[in-house]
Amino acid sequence: MEEKIKNIGDLSIDEREEVFVDLAAALEGTAREAFVEGNRHFAALSANMAQAILFNADDLARDEIKNAERVLQQAAAMISQFNATHPYRIVSHAMH
């Protein structure tokens, strides 16, 4: 993901939008895992950021590159923070 952040200016608008959609999907997955583990605050932050990115993916891909890079860096930092504090993934889970 870091290589995509560094080269976001070299991508076409459609490719940038795809990067944002992929990043939002990763944030949603992180939100689900955090919720299952009981970290509801982080789950809410991650889910809200994913929704905001999905809602604004087109604008982020078309507007200023600096703002898009900043959003990508913040989202990547959230994912890496979760990965650092939760190195062992949940294999399966059931919610009742």
N, C-alpha and C positions, 0 to 999 in steps of 0.2 A: 504494500500500500504506500510505503514511503516513496518509492520510485514514481508512483502516479502523482503524488503531491508535488514532487520536485519538477515534474514535466507537465503539469496541468496546462500551461500556456501553449504547449505543442500539440495538444489534443484538439479535435474538432468539437463543435458545440454538442453534437450527438454523443460523442465519446465522453465528454465532461459530464453530461447529464447521466449517462450510464454509470459513471464513477460515483456520482451522488446517490443514485438508486441502490447500488451495491453497498455503499457505506451505510445507508439508512437500514438496509436489511441486516447488516452486521450489528448495528446498534439495537435493532429490535430483538435479535437473538441474545445479545448481552442483557437486555432488559428482562427477557423471559428467565434467563439463568439467574439473574440477581433476585428476581421475585421469588423463584423457587427456593433459593437459598435464604430467603428472609430479609434481604436487603432492599426493602421497599422504596426507600428514598432514592437510592441509586437507580433502581428499576424505573422509577417515575422520571428521573432526569434523562435517562437514556432513551426511554420511549418518547418523551416530549421532543428531544433533539431529533430523533428519527422522523417523527411526524413533521417537524418544521423543515427538515431537509427535503423530505418527499414533497411537501406542499410547495416549496420554493426551488425545486431542482431546476426547472426551466430558467427561472430568473438568475439563479446562481451560475448556471452554465453560460448564459449570454452576457451578463453584466461584467463588472470589473473583475479581473483575474485575482487581484490582491484579496478581495473579499472572499472569493471562492477558496483560495489557498488557506485563509484564516479559518474558515468553517471546516475545511478538511482537516487541518491540523488539530483543531479543538476536538473534533469527533474522534480522530485517531488517538488523541491523548486519553479520551475517556475509555476507549476500548483497551488500550494498553494498560491503563491504570487498573481496570477490572481484571485483565489477564495477569497482572503482577500480583494482585491480592488473592486471586483464585487460580492458582496454577493447575489444579486438578479439576477437570471437567466432570460434570454430572453425566453418567452414562445414560440413564433413563430416569424419568420422573412421571409421577401420576398426580394430578390435581383433582381433589374432590370438592 
